[in-house]
Amino acid sequence: GEDRQELNRMVADTDSFNWGYDPFHYTTPEGSYSTNPDGTARILEFRKMVMAVKKDIGMNLVMDVVYNHTNEAGVSSKSVLDKVVPWYYQRLDETTGTVTNSTCCSNTAPEHAMFAKLMDDSLITWTKEYKIDAFRFDIMGHHPLAQMVDALAKVKAVDSEMYFYGEGWNFGEVADDAR
């Protein structure tokens, strides 16, 4: 509800731990999990973690991904995509022109070709360079089915064993296939 979202926003800047659900850069390991969040250590440590899970433990690695929203939109230090093409990567309300936020943050517009490409490129990078075995999509229902099918085919070209799954919630501006 809106009251919980408002409480969340009030503490967002004081919570020093990024749980991964407020994306900043989709294709960079989250720095708050690293011994040096601002350097290349995050990459090395992430790769070592993947190797340990796969080789030492013998498990596949599933990455939880959040392509359905960004941390912020507009003019903000945390709004990365709007610095590339303002308002293109965010889903805008057809009536008000404001960024939709049914996902609790600034919704992305995966129906736009360049966002779909950004997502495809990101997934391919995680698969090829970081050896991720499967992806679990946060609020997958906010992505067009055709886009998800296409993304899976592109990632399977890199790793034929790739597996996608996610939340298929039916709400917000995409409810009942409205988009």
C-alpha positions, 0 to 999 in steps of 0.5 A: 500500500501507499502508506508502506511505500511512504515509510520505505521511502523515509528510511531508504537513504539511511539504510546502508544495505542494498538488497538488490531490489533498487537497481542502479546498474543492471549488469554490475555486481552490487557493491554493498556485498563486496569488501570494496564497493567502489572498486573492481573487488566486487567483480572478482569477489562475485566471480569467486563466489560463483566458482565456489558455489558451482565447483566447491559445492556443486550447485547451479547458481540462480540470480534474482534479477529486477528489470521491472523498475529502477531506483529512481527516475528523472533528474537524480543521482540514482537515475542512470537511464534517464541520463541516456535518454530522458523518460524513454526507459521508464513506463509513463502513465498514458493519462498523466505522463508521469512515471508509473510506480506500481512495482513500488519504484519507477517502473521500466518500459520493457516494451520499448526496443532499447530497454529490451535490448539492454535487458538482453545484453545484461542477461547475456553478460551475466550468463557468458561472463559470470556463468549464471545458470538461471534467472528468477525475475522479480515481478515478471508479469510486468514484462511482455511475454514476447520479450521474455520468450525472445530474451530466453532464446538469446540467452539459450544461444549462449547456454542451452541449459538456461532456465527462466522463472519469475513472479507472474503477478497481474496488477498495475498498468499491465493487469489483464494484458493491458499493455 
